[in-house]
Amino acid sequence: MWIGWIELDLRLGDVHSLKTKRSIVRPIVAEVRRRFQVSVAETDHLDLHRRAGIGASIVAADRAHVVEILDAVEQLVTYHPEVEVLSARRHIGRADD
């Protein structure tokens, strides 16, 4: 069993309230969850208007599938014009590590 996670640090565009921030971040989180069947949530910078952290994780039988899905999650978020990905951290490991 392989376990992988990715954490994306995002800067949001012209956002001046937490309500506006949530209207941008929630649809991205929902789209990632729906398209890739992964666990995903807003995980960081919860009280900042122009920053957000999104984390996603996956469990799969083989490493290649984990890498493929994490790459696709990063690519999907990167293509959203209203956010800029400042950094992406990931970890992939076996359950018996």
N, C-alpha and C positions, 0 to 999 in steps of 0.2 A: 504494500500500500504506500502510495506517494502522497505527500501533503505539500501544498504550495500556497503562498500568500503574496500579495502585492499591496503596497501602500503608496498612494499617489498624493503628492502635496500640490495643491492647486491654487492659482491666483485667479480671482474672478474679475471680470471687466468692470463696467460702470455700475457698481452696486453700492447703495447707500443705506441699506437696512437689512436686518436679519431676515425679514419677510421676503425680500427680493432674493436674497442669497438662497433661501430654502426653495424658492420657485425655480431656481436654476439647478441646485444640487439634487433635489428629490427625483426629478425626471431622469437624470443621469444614472442615479443609483437604481431606479426601477428598470431602466433599459438594460443595464448590465445584468441585473438579476434575471430578467426575462429572457435575454438572448443567450446567456451562457450557463444558466442554472447553477450559479455560484452563490455563496454567502457573501453579502456585500452590505456595507453601511458607511455612513459618514462617521469618521472616527477621531478627527482632530480639528482644532481651530473652531470649535463650536460657537464661540462668542465673538468671533471676528467677522466683519462684514465682507471683506475682500479675499479671505483665505478659506480653504476647506481641505480636509484630509479625507480621502476615501480609501477604505480597505476592502479587499476581496480575498476569499480563500476557496480552495478546491481540494477535494480528495479524489484520487483516481488510481486505477490499477497500474498504469505505466507512466514513467517520467515524461515521455514525449507529449502525452496528452496534457499533462499539467503545464508544461512549457508553452504549448500551443494556445491553451486557454488564457494563461496569464498575458501572453503577447497580444492576444486579441482584445482583452480587457483594456490594456494600456493603449492600444491603437484606437479603440472606440472612444475613450475619454479624450484622447489627444485631438481627435477630429471635431470635437465640439468647439465652435468658434468663440463661445462666451467664456471659455476657461483656458488658462495656460498651465501646462504641466511643468512645475518647477523641478520636481524630482520624482523618481520612481524607485522604490526599494522593494526587493523581493527575496524570498527564501524558498528553496525547494529541498525537501528531505524525505527520507524514508521513515515510516512509523517506528522502526526498531533502532533509529539513531539515538 
